[in-house]
Amino acid sequence: MKVEVVKGIYGHVALYFCEDDDSGLRVAGQKPWGGGQTIHSFDVDLSDKRTRELLIKLLKESES
């Protein structure tokens, strides 16, 4: 999975979780109306147990 920081044309930034090159889920920040540019991209290793445990913990906390 990739995590991308996208900067919109008005200077706002957003954080996306991306499963592939064609789709992503914006999880923070404003939608980059008028297009956006990826300014940082990170690969997340979901096979790592600690990474999965942290994501599960964060999801559970956000549901409560």
Secondary structure, 3 states (H helix, E strand, C coil): CEEEEEEECCCCEEEEEECCCCCEEEEEECCCCCCEEEEEEEECCCCCHHHHHHHHHHHHHHHC
